[in-house]
Amino acid sequence: MPPGGWERPVPGPQPLTAPYASWISRVAATLVDLVVIGIPAVALAVLIFGGAGAAFSAGDGFGLATLILGLVTYALLLFAAAILYGPLLMRREGARNGQTWGKQLLGIRVVRINGVPMDFMWSALREAIVKGLGVGIASSIIPVIPYLLDVLWPLWDDEKRAIHDFIVDTRVVQA
């Protein structure tokens, strides 16, 4: 202990003080993120399926195998991008913590309710497991309604939380 009997404060979680992000800014950020992932996905599809289509038309016996391999490769790359995009960006330290490029552009960020910064695992839980897999499975049982409820829930929630925010104790706030 330092002289004088006082203890040095240890930096830790910060309380949530920023105003909540609006519903429209959340939706717009999601749309920007979809474009960021979508443009390279379309370009990759043109490359893969253009080449596979040319091989298939050549009639040399390798066309179907090339087409199937292209489809599997494309599906794996798209899956990896969808799973890794949010967590890799949201884990950044400092002012960009909790932000994808869409959220960064719209001036909003995801924060944990306990004030601990977003890390890769927490971001992956929120983005890939709960939003992607959880809402996706629920929507396969009851088509479209879980997605709509998750997207629309912030409209009537006092803290503007979506259903996935309730599950992982996060809020989306103005940066």
C-alpha positions as CSV (number, residue, x, y, z in Angstrom):
1,M,0.0,0.0,0.0
2,P,1.3,3.5,-0.8
3,P,2.2,5.9,2.0
4,G,-0.7,7.7,3.5
5,G,-3.0,4.6,3.6
6,W,-4.8,5.2,0.2
7,E,-5.1,2.6,-2.5
8,R,-4.6,3.3,-6.1
9,P,-7.9,2.8,-8.2
10,V,-7.7,-0.2,-10.5
11,P,-9.2,0.5,-13.9
12,G,-12.1,-1.8,-14.5
13,P,-15.6,-1.9,-16.1
14,Q,-17.2,1.4,-16.7
15,P,-20.9,2.1,-16.0
16,L,-23.2,2.4,-18.9
17,T,-23.8,6.2,-19.5
18,A,-24.2,6.7,-23.2
19,P,-27.7,7.2,-24.7
20,Y,-29.2,4.2,-26.4
21,A,-28.9,3.9,-30.2
22,S,-32.1,4.5,-32.2
23,W,-33.8,1.7,-34.0
24,I,-33.2,3.2,-37.4
25,S,-29.4,3.6,-36.7
26,R,-29.3,-0.1,-35.7
27,V,-31.1,-1.2,-38.9
28,A,-29.0,1.1,-41.1
29,A,-25.8,-0.3,-39.5
30,T,-27.0,-3.8,-40.2
31,L,-27.7,-2.9,-43.9
32,V,-24.2,-1.4,-44.2
33,D,-22.7,-4.6,-42.8
34,L,-24.7,-6.7,-45.2
35,V,-23.4,-4.6,-48.1
36,V,-19.8,-4.9,-46.8
37,I,-20.1,-8.7,-46.7
38,G,-22.4,-8.9,-49.8
39,I,-20.2,-7.1,-52.4
40,P,-17.2,-9.4,-51.9
41,A,-19.6,-12.4,-51.7
42,V,-21.1,-11.6,-55.1
43,A,-17.7,-11.0,-56.6
44,L,-16.5,-14.3,-55.3
45,A,-19.6,-16.0,-56.6
46,V,-19.0,-14.7,-60.1
47,L,-15.3,-15.8,-60.0
48,I,-16.1,-19.3,-58.6
49,F,-19.2,-20.1,-60.6
50,G,-18.0,-18.4,-63.7
51,G,-14.9,-20.7,-63.7
52,A,-16.9,-23.7,-62.7
53,G,-19.5,-23.0,-65.3
54,A,-16.8,-22.7,-68.0
55,A,-15.4,-26.1,-66.8
56,F,-18.8,-27.6,-66.8
57,S,-19.5,-26.4,-70.4
58,A,-16.2,-27.8,-71.6
59,G,-17.6,-31.3,-71.2
60,D,-14.3,-32.8,-70.2
61,G,-15.7,-34.8,-67.3
62,F,-14.4,-32.5,-64.6
63,G,-17.2,-29.9,-64.9
64,L,-19.6,-31.3,-62.4
65,A,-16.8,-32.0,-59.8
66,T,-15.6,-28.4,-60.3
67,L,-19.1,-27.0,-59.9
68,I,-19.6,-29.0,-56.7
69,L,-16.2,-28.0,-55.3
70,G,-16.9,-24.4,-56.2
71,L,-20.3,-24.5,-54.4
72,V,-18.8,-26.1,-51.3
73,T,-15.9,-23.6,-51.3
74,Y,-18.2,-20.7,-51.7
75,A,-20.5,-21.9,-48.9
76,L,-17.6,-22.4,-46.5
77,L,-16.1,-18.9,-47.3
78,L,-19.5,-17.2,-46.9
79,F,-20.1,-19.1,-43.7
80,A,-16.7,-18.1,-42.3
81,A,-17.2,-14.4,-43.3
82,A,-20.7,-14.3,-41.7
83,I,-19.3,-15.8,-38.5
84,L,-16.0,-13.9,-38.2
85,Y,-16.9,-10.4,-39.6
86,G,-18.7,-9.1,-36.4
87,P,-16.5,-10.7,-33.7
88,L,-13.2,-9.8,-35.4
89,L,-14.3,-6.1,-35.7
90,M,-16.1,-5.8,-32.4
91,R,-13.2,-7.0,-30.4
92,R,-11.0,-4.0,-31.3
93,E,-9.7,-2.1,-28.4
94,G,-10.4,1.6,-27.6
95,A,-13.0,3.7,-29.2
96,R,-13.8,1.1,-31.9
97,N,-14.6,-1.6,-29.4
98,G,-18.1,-3.0,-30.0
99,Q,-18.3,-1.7,-33.6
100,T,-18.6,-3.3,-36.9
101,W,-17.9,-1.1,-39.9
102,G,-21.7,-0.4,-40.2
103,K,-21.9,0.5,-36.5
104,Q,-18.8,2.7,-36.8
105,L,-20.3,4.5,-39.8
106,L,-23.5,5.2,-38.0
107,G,-21.8,6.2,-34.7
108,I,-23.2,3.4,-32.5
109,R,-21.6,0.5,-30.6
110,V,-22.4,-2.6,-28.7
111,V,-21.6,-2.5,-25.0
112,R,-21.9,-5.2,-22.3
113,I,-24.2,-4.2,-19.5
114,N,-21.4,-4.9,-16.9
115,G,-19.1,-2.4,-18.7
116,V,-16.5,-5.0,-19.7
117,P,-15.3,-4.4,-23.3
118,M,-16.5,-6.7,-26.0
119,D,-14.0,-9.4,-26.8
120,F,-13.9,-12.0,-29.6
121,M,-15.7,-14.7,-27.6
122,W,-18.5,-12.4,-26.3
123,S,-18.9,-10.9,-29.8
124,A,-19.0,-14.4,-31.4
125,L,-21.6,-15.5,-28.8
126,R,-23.8,-12.4,-29.6
127,E,-23.3,-12.3,-33.4
128,A,-22.8,-15.9,-34.6
129,I,-24.4,-18.1,-31.9
130,V,-27.4,-16.0,-30.7
131,K,-28.2,-13.8,-33.7
132,G,-27.1,-16.1,-36.4
133,L,-27.7,-19.7,-35.2
134,G,-30.3,-19.1,-32.5
135,V,-32.6,-16.8,-34.5
136,G,-31.9,-18.9,-37.6
137,I,-33.0,-22.1,-36.0
138,A,-36.1,-20.5,-34.5
139,S,-36.9,-19.1,-37.9
140,S,-36.6,-22.5,-39.4
141,I,-39.3,-23.7,-37.0
142,I,-41.5,-20.7,-37.3
143,P,-40.6,-19.0,-40.6
144,V,-39.7,-15.3,-40.5
145,I,-41.4,-14.4,-37.2
146,P,-38.3,-14.7,-35.0
147,Y,-36.3,-12.5,-37.3
148,L,-39.0,-9.9,-37.4
149,L,-39.4,-10.0,-33.6
150,D,-35.6,-9.7,-33.1
151,V,-35.4,-6.7,-35.5
152,L,-38.5,-4.9,-34.3
153,W,-38.2,-5.5,-30.5
154,P,-36.2,-2.3,-29.9
155,L,-39.1,-0.2,-31.2
156,W,-41.1,-0.9,-28.0
157,D,-38.4,-1.7,-25.5
158,D,-37.5,1.2,-23.1
159,E,-33.7,0.4,-23.5
160,K,-34.1,-0.2,-27.2
161,R,-32.8,-3.8,-26.9
162,A,-33.4,-6.6,-29.4
163,I,-34.1,-10.1,-28.2
164,H,-30.5,-11.1,-28.7
165,D,-29.4,-8.2,-26.5
166,F,-31.6,-9.6,-23.6
167,I,-29.9,-13.0,-24.0
168,V,-26.3,-11.8,-23.9
169,D,-26.8,-8.7,-21.7
170,T,-25.7,-6.1,-24.3
171,R,-27.0,-2.7,-25.3
172,V,-26.4,-0.7,-28.4
173,V,-25.5,2.8,-27.6
174,Q,-24.4,6.0,-29.4
175,A,-20.6,6.0,-29.7
